[in-house]
Amino acid sequence: MITASRLTLARKRRGLTVTRLSQLAGLTTRRLTDFESGKATPSPASLTALAAALEFPESFFFADEIAELTADVASFRALSKMTASQREIALSNGRLARTLQDWVAQRFRLPAPDVPSLTSFSRCRSTDEQIPLPGEDTGAEPPAEHAAELVRARWGLGNAPIPNMLHLLEAHGVRAFSLSRDCAEVDAFSFWDRGTPFVLLNTAKTGERGRFDAAHELGHLVLHGEEQMPHGPAAEAEAHRFAAALLMPSADVVARAPQNPATSWILQAKRHWRVAAMALAHRLHELGLSTEWQYRTHCVELSRLGYRKAEPGGVQRETSQVLGKVFSALRSEGIRPSDIARDLHLRPADLNDLIFGLVVTAQTGGRQSTATSARPQLTVVS
């Protein structure tokens, strides 16, 4: 007996409809529907045809159930604009990432999750100070801005730039994985699983965009509940404001920005915070450091210079430090990526899609986050 849900998962991972997979495997749609519902079991020949069409090892369909991941618990932006196929491919990536995370967690001691939430902010604030929480109507700064300041304070970041956003997330227990190349339309998404935060990132974006996406997803994890991720323009605007405030803290921006900053200043200053030029231009306007007219002028000039869709001379794309160390340690023990893929019943290419392309070369370089002093060590359990 195969695990019927794994057949459905494999089909969605490849972005195929029941009709299309039936055609590729030489089956009727009725027969395939019965296989996916568990009403019937494919013959050896049918299973071989399905595995070939789906490009999954046959062993994949006999392994244990993989818990469902639904769109209502994931932080998809512009969910209404996504096709069903795009959404299902991304969610399938998330489910496979959980299986890889479980495999790694059985063998390594990883940093414990330390992502503050609105509840933790409430417990930590002093009754004397009565620090306002995100969502409270105080007439003060926006909730997302305040939440970013609280996260920086809790993680000991001060107002300094964040050298590596992805390393910072991993240091505080966020499990970071990459989206497959089939998810080009999805920038990123996040979700909670059994108290553990996950972030999946698109590696085809610029380095600056990747940093902002990672901060944006942290905003969802902090601002929005673990039970159900809210969707829509309001939730996205909150996460966007959080990301801008986390990467470009207001105190640092105000201290450095001149009166009426020119576009040339933005192109120099963006290197300090390692952000996109357009993001910095928007942040200046958001903080009242440029007028509406100046902001529009910055956008026009940056667009003319090619900064609307790209980031000329930008920073290097960040990659996972934890996964890099994991695969380095496994190699030292003689465990090859193909061995891991076999344990997970995946092709090496699908494993590579989840781990930022580290199968070929594990990258370990790069500057560390400012919050490294209390980081738990990655150690082999067995």
ZATOR-213564 format. One record per residue (C-alpha): x, y, z; chain. Coordinates in steps of 0.05 Angstrom, whole numbers, plus 5000, padded with zeros to 4 digits. Layout:
atom u = X; v = Y; w = Z; mol = A
...
This chain:
atom u = 5000; v = 5000; w = 5000; mol = A
atom u = 5027; v = 5068; w = 4982; mol = A
atom u = 5017; v = 5131; w = 5024; mol = A
atom u = 4963; v = 5164; w = 4982; mol = A
atom u = 4976; v = 5234; w = 5008; mol = A
atom u = 5048; v = 5229; w = 4983; mol = A
atom u = 5023; v = 5218; w = 4912; mol = A
atom u = 4982; v = 5282; w = 4917; mol = A
atom u = 5041; v = 5319; w = 4948; mol = A
atom u = 5087; v = 5297; w = 4891; mol = A
atom u = 5037; v = 5319; w = 4839; mol = A
atom u = 5027; v = 5388; w = 4871; mol = A
atom u = 5103; v = 5395; w = 4879; mol = A
atom u = 5110; v = 5388; w = 4804; mol = A
atom u = 5052; v = 5436; w = 4791; mol = A
atom u = 5011; v = 5384; w = 4754; mol = A
atom u = 4936; v = 5376; w = 4751; mol = A
atom u = 4904; v = 5308; w = 4757; mol = A
atom u = 4887; v = 5311; w = 4683; mol = A
atom u = 4958; v = 5327; w = 4662; mol = A
atom u = 4991; v = 5274; w = 4707; mol = A
atom u = 4941; v = 5223; w = 4681; mol = A
atom u = 4963; v = 5239; w = 4610; mol = A
atom u = 5037; v = 5234; w = 4627; mol = A
atom u = 5030; v = 5168; w = 4664; mol = A
atom u = 4981; v = 5137; w = 4615; mol = A
atom u = 4924; v = 5131; w = 4665; mol = A
atom u = 4852; v = 5153; w = 4667; mol = A
atom u = 4836; v = 5212; w = 4712; mol = A
atom u = 4786; v = 5169; w = 4749; mol = A
atom u = 4840; v = 5118; w = 4764; mol = A
atom u = 4889; v = 5170; w = 4788; mol = A
atom u = 4836; v = 5202; w = 4832; mol = A
atom u = 4823; v = 5134; w = 4864; mol = A
atom u = 4898; v = 5127; w = 4877; mol = A
atom u = 4903; v = 5196; w = 4910; mol = A
atom u = 4841; v = 5184; w = 4953; mol = A
atom u = 4866; v = 5116; w = 4976; mol = A
atom u = 4807; v = 5079; w = 4945; mol = A
atom u = 4855; v = 5039; w = 4901; mol = A
atom u = 4928; v = 5021; w = 4900; mol = A
atom u = 4969; v = 5028; w = 4836; mol = A
atom u = 4998; v = 4965; w = 4806; mol = A
atom u = 5075; v = 4961; w = 4802; mol = A
atom u = 5072; v = 4983; w = 4729; mol = A
atom u = 5026; v = 5042; w = 4745; mol = A
atom u = 5069; v = 5064; w = 4803; mol = A
atom u = 5131; v = 5061; w = 4760; mol = A
atom u = 5097; v = 5105; w = 4708; mol = A
atom u = 5074; v = 5154; w = 4761; mol = A
atom u = 5144; v = 5158; w = 4793; mol = A
atom u = 5175; v = 5170; w = 4725; mol = A
atom u = 5125; v = 5225; w = 4707; mol = A
atom u = 5133; v = 5258; w = 4775; mol = A
atom u = 5209; v = 5248; w = 4779; mol = A
atom u = 5206; v = 5220; w = 4849; mol = A
atom u = 5237; v = 5154; w = 4872; mol = A
atom u = 5185; v = 5100; w = 4881; mol = A
atom u = 5205; v = 5095; w = 4954; mol = A
atom u = 5177; v = 5165; w = 4965; mol = A
atom u = 5107; v = 5138; w = 4958; mol = A
atom u = 5115; v = 5085; w = 5013; mol = A
atom u = 5144; v = 5131; w = 5067; mol = A
atom u = 5105; v = 5160; w = 5126; mol = A
atom u = 5052; v = 5213; w = 5120; mol = A
atom u = 5076; v = 5285; w = 5116; mol = A
atom u = 5032; v = 5334; w = 5154; mol = A
atom u = 4990; v = 5381; w = 5112; mol = A
atom u = 5009; v = 5454; w = 5104; mol = A
atom u = 4952; v = 5500; w = 5084; mol = A
atom u = 4952; v = 5570; w = 5057; mol = A
atom u = 4916; v = 5598; w = 5118; mol = A
atom u = 4977; v = 5585; w = 5162; mol = A
atom u = 5029; v = 5611; w = 5113; mol = A
atom u = 5047; v = 5684; w = 5100; mol = A
atom u = 5036; v = 5688; w = 5025; mol = A
atom u = 5036; v = 5759; w = 5000; mol = A
atom u = 4986; v = 5776; w = 4945; mol = A
atom u = 4953; v = 5709; w = 4957; mol = A
atom u = 4893; v = 5727; w = 4914; mol = A
atom u = 4938; v = 5741; w = 4855; mol = A
atom u = 4974; v = 5674; w = 4858; mol = A
atom u = 4952; v = 5616; w = 4815; mol = A
atom u = 4931; v = 5552; w = 4850; mol = A
atom u = 4991; v = 5517; w = 4819; mol = A
atom u = 5041; v = 5569; w = 4846; mol = A
atom u = 5011; v = 5564; w = 4915; mol = A
atom u = 5012; v = 5488; w = 4916; mol = A
atom u = 5084; v = 5484; w = 4891; mol = A
atom u = 5106; v = 5531; w = 4947; mol = A
atom u = 5066; v = 5495; w = 5001; mol = A
atom u = 5095; v = 5429; w = 4977; mol = A
atom u = 5164; v = 5459; w = 4985; mol = A
atom u = 5146; v = 5477; w = 5056; mol = A
atom u = 5123; v = 5406; w = 5072; mol = A
atom u = 5188; v = 5376; w = 5044; mol = A
atom u = 5228; v = 5428; w = 5083; mol = A
atom u = 5196; v = 5402; w = 5147; mol = A
atom u = 5218; v = 5331; w = 5131; mol = A
atom u = 5289; v = 5355; w = 5120; mol = A
atom u = 5286; v = 5396; w = 5184; mol = A
atom u = 5265; v = 5334; w = 5223; mol = A
atom u = 5322; v = 5294; w = 5192; mol = A
atom u = 5373; v = 5347; w = 5211; mol = A
atom u = 5344; v = 5357; w = 5281; mol = A
atom u = 5353; v = 5283; w = 5297; mol = A
atom u = 5427; v = 5289; w = 5284; mol = A
atom u = 5446; v = 5360; w = 5304; mol = A
atom u = 5432; v = 5406; w = 5362; mol = A
atom u = 5405; v = 5469; w = 5330; mol = A
atom u = 5393; v = 5538; w = 5359; mol = A
atom u = 5329; v = 5540; w = 5399; mol = A
atom u = 5273; v = 5584; w = 5371; mol = A
atom u = 5277; v = 5654; w = 5400; mol = A
atom u = 5228; v = 5695; w = 5359; mol = A
atom u = 5190; v = 5744; w = 5403; mol = A
atom u = 5115; v = 5750; w = 5393; mol = A
atom u = 5063; v = 5799; w = 5417; mol = A
atom u = 5051; v = 5754; w = 5477; mol = A
atom u = 5124; v = 5753; w = 5497; mol = A
atom u = 5128; v = 5829; w = 5490; mol = A
atom u = 5069; v = 5834; w = 5537; mol = A
atom u = 5102; v = 5789; w = 5589; mol = A
atom u = 5169; v = 5825; w = 5585; mol = A
atom u = 5147; v = 5897; w = 5590; mol = A
atom u = 5152; v = 5933; w = 5656; mol = A
atom u = 5087; v = 5953; w = 5691; mol = A
atom u = 5122; v = 6018; w = 5709; mol = A
atom u = 5144; v = 6035; w = 5639; mol = A
atom u = 5080; v = 6010; w = 5605; mol = A
atom u = 5115; v = 6004; w = 5537; mol = A
atom u = 5060; v = 6004; w = 5484; mol = A
atom u = 5051; v = 5940; w = 5446; mol = A
atom u = 5042; v = 5933; w = 5371; mol = A
atom u = 4968; v = 5942; w = 5357; mol = A
atom u = 4956; v = 5988; w = 5416; mol = A
atom u = 4925; v = 6056; w = 5400; mol = A
atom u = 4975; v = 6103; w = 5433; mol = A
atom u = 4980; v = 6158; w = 5380; mol = A
atom u = 5055; v = 6142; w = 5379; mol = A
atom u = 5097; v = 6107; w = 5326; mol = A
atom u = 5065; v = 6053; w = 5281; mol = A
atom u = 5059; v = 5984; w = 5314; mol = A
atom u = 5106; v = 5951; w = 5264; mol = A
atom u = 5159; v = 6004; w = 5276; mol = A
atom u = 5154; v = 5993; w = 5351; mol = A
atom u = 5157; v = 5917; w = 5344; mol = A
atom u = 5221; v = 5922; w = 5303; mol = A
atom u = 5252; v = 5965; w = 5358; mol = A
atom u = 5232; v = 5913; w = 5410; mol = A
atom u = 5262; v = 5857; w = 5370; mol = A
atom u = 5327; v = 5896; w = 5362; mol = A
atom u = 5329; v = 5908; w = 5437; mol = A
atom u = 5315; v = 5836; w = 5454; mol = A
atom u = 5367; v = 5810; w = 5407; mol = A
atom u = 5419; v = 5861; w = 5428; mol = A
atom u = 5426; v = 5893; w = 5360; mol = A
atom u = 5425; v = 5966; w = 5381; mol = A
atom u = 5420; v = 6012; w = 5320; mol = A
atom u = 5477; v = 5979; w = 5281; mol = A
atom u = 5466; v = 5952; w = 5211; mol = A
atom u = 5452; v = 5877; w = 5206; mol = A
atom u = 5511; v = 5846; w = 5169; mol = A
atom u = 5474; v = 5782; w = 5150; mol = A
atom u = 5399; v = 5777; w = 5157; mol = A
atom u = 5395; v = 5703; w = 5143; mol = A
atom u = 5448; v = 5686; w = 5194; mol = A
atom u = 5412; v = 5729; w = 5245; mol = A
atom u = 5347; v = 5690; w = 5235; mol = A
atom u = 5383; v = 5624; w = 5241; mol = A
atom u = 5420; v = 5646; w = 5304; mol = A
atom u = 5351; v = 5656; w = 5336; mol = A
atom u = 5323; v = 5589; w = 5316; mol = A
atom u = 5288; v = 5605; w = 5250; mol = A
atom u = 5294; v = 5547; w = 5202; mol = A
atom u = 5311; v = 5577; w = 5135; mol = A
atom u = 5304; v = 5539; w = 5069; mol = A
atom u = 5302; v = 5559; w = 4996; mol = A
atom u = 5245; v = 5555; w = 4947; mol = A
atom u = 5252; v = 5513; w = 4885; mol = A
atom u = 5264; v = 5543; w = 4817; mol = A
atom u = 5192; v = 5525; w = 4801; mol = A
atom u = 5170; v = 5579; w = 4850; mol = A
atom u = 5197; v = 5639; w = 4812; mol = A
atom u = 5133; v = 5678; w = 4824; mol = A
atom u = 5136; v = 5670; w = 4900; mol = A
atom u = 5183; v = 5718; w = 4936; mol = A
atom u = 5181; v = 5683; w = 5004; mol = A
atom u = 5135; v = 5656; w = 5056; mol = A
atom u = 5137; v = 5635; w = 5129; mol = A
atom u = 5098; v = 5592; w = 5177; mol = A
atom u = 5101; v = 5561; w = 5247; mol = A
atom u = 5106; v = 5486; w = 5257; mol = A
atom u = 5101; v = 5456; w = 5327; mol = A
atom u = 5130; v = 5520; w = 5357; mol = A
atom u = 5186; v = 5525; w = 5306; mol = A
atom u = 5188; v = 5583; w = 5257; mol = A
atom u = 5203; v = 5569; w = 5183; mol = A
atom u = 5222; v = 5617; w = 5128; mol = A
atom u = 5228; v = 5597; w = 5055; mol = A
atom u = 5263; v = 5646; w = 5008; mol = A
atom u = 5268; v = 5655; w = 4933; mol = A
atom u = 5342; v = 5653; w = 4914; mol = A
atom u = 5332; v = 5685; w = 4846; mol = A
atom u = 5324; v = 5755; w = 4876; mol = A
atom u = 5379; v = 5806; w = 4888; mol = A
atom u = 5419; v = 5802; w = 4952; mol = A
atom u = 5385; v = 5865; w = 4978; mol = A
atom u = 5316; v = 5839; w = 4960; mol = A
atom u = 5331; v = 5773; w = 4995; mol = A
atom u = 5351; v = 5809; w = 5059; mol = A
atom u = 5287; v = 5850; w = 5057; mol = A
atom u = 5245; v = 5788; w = 5043; mol = A
atom u = 5276; v = 5753; w = 5103; mol = A
atom u = 5262; v = 5813; w = 5148; mol = A
atom u = 5191; v = 5817; w = 5119; mol = A
atom u = 5177; v = 5745; w = 5138; mol = A
atom u = 5205; v = 5756; w = 5207; mol = A
atom u = 5154; v = 5812; w = 5213; mol = A
atom u = 5098; v = 5763; w = 5199; mol = A
atom u = 5125; v = 5714; w = 5251; mol = A
atom u = 5130; v = 5768; w = 5303; mol = A
atom u = 5068; v = 5810; w = 5288; mol = A
atom u = 5019; v = 5756; w = 5268; mol = A
atom u = 4996; v = 5696; w = 5306; mol = A
atom u = 5020; v = 5624; w = 5305; mol = A
atom u = 4949; v = 5597; w = 5295; mol = A
atom u = 4933; v = 5631; w = 5229; mol = A
atom u = 4972; v = 5680; w = 5186; mol = A
atom u = 4929; v = 5740; w = 5165; mol = A
atom u = 4930; v = 5758; w = 5092; mol = A
atom u = 4915; v = 5820; w = 5053; mol = A
atom u = 4943; v = 5890; w = 5042; mol = A
atom u = 4941; v = 5910; w = 5116; mol = A
atom u = 4982; v = 5850; w = 5140; mol = A
atom u = 5032; v = 5858; w = 5083; mol = A
atom u = 5039; v = 5933; w = 5098; mol = A
atom u = 5054; v = 5917; w = 5171; mol = A
atom u = 5107; v = 5865; w = 5153; mol = A
atom u = 5137; v = 5913; w = 5102; mol = A
atom u = 5142; v = 5969; w = 5153; mol = A
atom u = 5172; v = 5921; w = 5204; mol = A
atom u = 5226; v = 5899; w = 5153; mol = A
atom u = 5244; v = 5971; w = 5137; mol = A
atom u = 5249; v = 5990; w = 5210; mol = A
atom u = 5290; v = 5928; w = 5227; mol = A
atom u = 5340; v = 5938; w = 5171; mol = A
atom u = 5341; v = 6014; w = 5173; mol = A
atom u = 5327; v = 6035; w = 5245; mol = A
atom u = 5299; v = 6105; w = 5249; mol = A
atom u = 5351; v = 6130; w = 5299; mol = A
atom u = 5408; v = 6110; w = 5252; mol = A
atom u = 5375; v = 6137; w = 5190; mol = A
atom u = 5358; v = 6204; w = 5222; mol = A
atom u = 5428; v = 6211; w = 5249; mol = A
atom u = 5461; v = 6198; w = 5181; mol = A
atom u = 5413; v = 6229; w = 5130; mol = A
atom u = 5428; v = 6302; w = 5109; mol = A
atom u = 5375; v = 6354; w = 5098; mol = A
atom u = 5339; v = 6339; w = 5032; mol = A
atom u = 5383; v = 6279; w = 5013; mol = A
atom u = 5400; v = 6273; w = 4940; mol = A
atom u = 5395; v = 6209; w = 4899; mol = A
atom u = 5471; v = 6205; w = 4898; mol = A
atom u = 5470; v = 6202; w = 4974; mol = A
atom u = 5420; v = 6144; w = 4972; mol = A
atom u = 5466; v = 6105; w = 4926; mol = A
atom u = 5523; v = 6113; w = 4975; mol = A
atom u = 5483; v = 6103; w = 5039; mol = A
atom u = 5448; v = 6040; w = 5016; mol = A
atom u = 5514; v = 6003; w = 5024; mol = A
atom u = 5514; v = 6020; w = 5098; mol = A
atom u = 5448; v = 5984; w = 5111; mol = A
atom u = 5457; v = 5935; w = 5054; mol = A
atom u = 5388; v = 5950; w = 5026; mol = A
atom u = 5359; v = 5966; w = 4958; mol = A
atom u = 5363; v = 6039; w = 4935; mol = A
atom u = 5287; v = 6041; w = 4926; mol = A
atom u = 5277; v = 6014; w = 4996; mol = A
atom u = 5321; v = 6068; w = 5026; mol = A
atom u = 5286; v = 6122; w = 4985; mol = A
atom u = 5219; v = 6098; w = 5012; mol = A
atom u = 5246; v = 6095; w = 5083; mol = A
atom u = 5269; v = 6167; w = 5079; mol = A
atom u = 5200; v = 6188; w = 5058; mol = A
atom u = 5168; v = 6144; w = 5111; mol = A
atom u = 5208; v = 6179; w = 5165; mol = A
atom u = 5192; v = 6248; w = 5139; mol = A
atom u = 5263; v = 6261; w = 5116; mol = A
atom u = 5242; v = 6274; w = 5044; mol = A
atom u = 5180; v = 6308; w = 5016; mol = A
atom u = 5131; v = 6275; w = 4969; mol = A
atom u = 5161; v = 6312; w = 4911; mol = A
atom u = 5232; v = 6291; w = 4931; mol = A
atom u = 5210; v = 6219; w = 4939; mol = A
atom u = 5180; v = 6218; w = 4869; mol = A
atom u = 5243; v = 6249; w = 4842; mol = A
atom u = 5286; v = 6196; w = 4875; mol = A
atom u = 5242; v = 6141; w = 4845; mol = A
atom u = 5246; v = 6170; w = 4775; mol = A
atom u = 5321; v = 6179; w = 4778; mol = A
atom u = 5334; v = 6110; w = 4809; mol = A
atom u = 5289; v = 6078; w = 4757; mol = A
atom u = 5327; v = 6112; w = 4701; mol = A
atom u = 5392; v = 6084; w = 4731; mol = A
atom u = 5364; v = 6013; w = 4731; mol = A
atom u = 5347; v = 6006; w = 4805; mol = A
atom u = 5273; v = 5991; w = 4799; mol = A
atom u = 5281; v = 5919; w = 4776; mol = A
atom u = 5354; v = 5906; w = 4793; mol = A
atom u = 5409; v = 5929; w = 4840; mol = A
atom u = 5472; v = 5946; w = 4800; mol = A
atom u = 5534; v = 5929; w = 4840; mol = A
atom u = 5492; v = 5900; w = 4896; mol = A
atom u = 5511; v = 5855; w = 4955; mol = A
atom u = 5521; v = 5781; w = 4949; mol = A
atom u = 5461; v = 5737; w = 4960; mol = A
atom u = 5459; v = 5709; w = 5031; mol = A
atom u = 5457; v = 5634; w = 5043; mol = A
atom u = 5446; v = 5589; w = 5102; mol = A
atom u = 5501; v = 5584; w = 5153; mol = A
atom u = 5468; v = 5527; w = 5192; mol = A
atom u = 5458; v = 5484; w = 5130; mol = A
atom u = 5528; v = 5498; w = 5108; mol = A
atom u = 5555; v = 5473; w = 5174; mol = A
atom u = 5509; v = 5413; w = 5173; mol = A
atom u = 5532; v = 5390; w = 5105; mol = A
atom u = 5605; v = 5404; w = 5122; mol = A
atom u = 5599; v = 5361; w = 5185; mol = A
atom u = 5564; v = 5305; w = 5147; mol = A
atom u = 5617; v = 5305; w = 5093; mol = A
atom u = 5670; v = 5297; w = 5146; mol = A
atom u = 5634; v = 5234; w = 5169; mol = A
atom u = 5631; v = 5207; w = 5098; mol = A
atom u = 5556; v = 5221; w = 5089; mol = A
atom u = 5543; v = 5246; w = 5019; mol = A
atom u = 5485; v = 5289; w = 4996; mol = A
atom u = 5459; v = 5230; w = 4955; mol = A
atom u = 5455; v = 5191; w = 5021; mol = A
atom u = 5412; v = 5245; w = 5052; mol = A
atom u = 5368; v = 5249; w = 4990; mol = A
atom u = 5359; v = 5174; w = 4993; mol = A
atom u = 5338; v = 5177; w = 5067; mol = A
atom u = 5287; v = 5230; w = 5049; mol = A
atom u = 5265; v = 5192; w = 4986; mol = A
atom u = 5282; v = 5252; w = 4943; mol = A
atom u = 5325; v = 5265; w = 4882; mol = A
atom u = 5390; v = 5302; w = 4898; mol = A
atom u = 5364; v = 5359; w = 4854; mol = A
atom u = 5302; v = 5367; w = 4898; mol = A
atom u = 5345; v = 5366; w = 4961; mol = A
atom u = 5390; v = 5419; w = 4930; mol = A
atom u = 5329; v = 5463; w = 4916; mol = A
atom u = 5314; v = 5465; w = 4991; mol = A
atom u = 5384; v = 5482; w = 5015; mol = A
atom u = 5406; v = 5543; w = 4975; mol = A
atom u = 5446; v = 5500; w = 4926; mol = A
atom u = 5494; v = 5476; w = 4980; mol = A
atom u = 5499; v = 5405; w = 4954; mol = A
atom u = 5553; v = 5423; w = 4905; mol = A
atom u = 5590; v = 5474; w = 4948; mol = A
atom u = 5576; v = 5489; w = 5021; mol = A
atom u = 5588; v = 5563; w = 5032; mol = A
atom u = 5613; v = 5581; w = 5101; mol = A
atom u = 5640; v = 5651; w = 5092; mol = A
atom u = 5609; v = 5718; w = 5105; mol = A
atom u = 5606; v = 5766; w = 5164; mol = A
atom u = 5568; v = 5744; w = 5225; mol = A
atom u = 5508; v = 5776; w = 5256; mol = A
atom u = 5519; v = 5823; w = 5315; mol = A
atom u = 5481; v = 5774; w = 5358; mol = A
atom u = 5532; v = 5717; w = 5355; mol = A
atom u = 5559; v = 5718; w = 5426; mol = A
atom u = 5501; v = 5679; w = 5456; mol = A
atom u = 5490; v = 5634; w = 5395; mol = A
atom u = 5482; v = 5560; w = 5412; mol = A
atom u = 5534; v = 5517; w = 5379; mol = A
atom u = 5515; v = 5470; w = 5323; mol = A
atom u = 5537; v = 5402; w = 5348; mol = A
atom u = 5530; v = 5331; w = 5324; mol = A
atom u = 5484; v = 5289; w = 5368; mol = A
atom u = 5503; v = 5222; w = 5338; mol = A
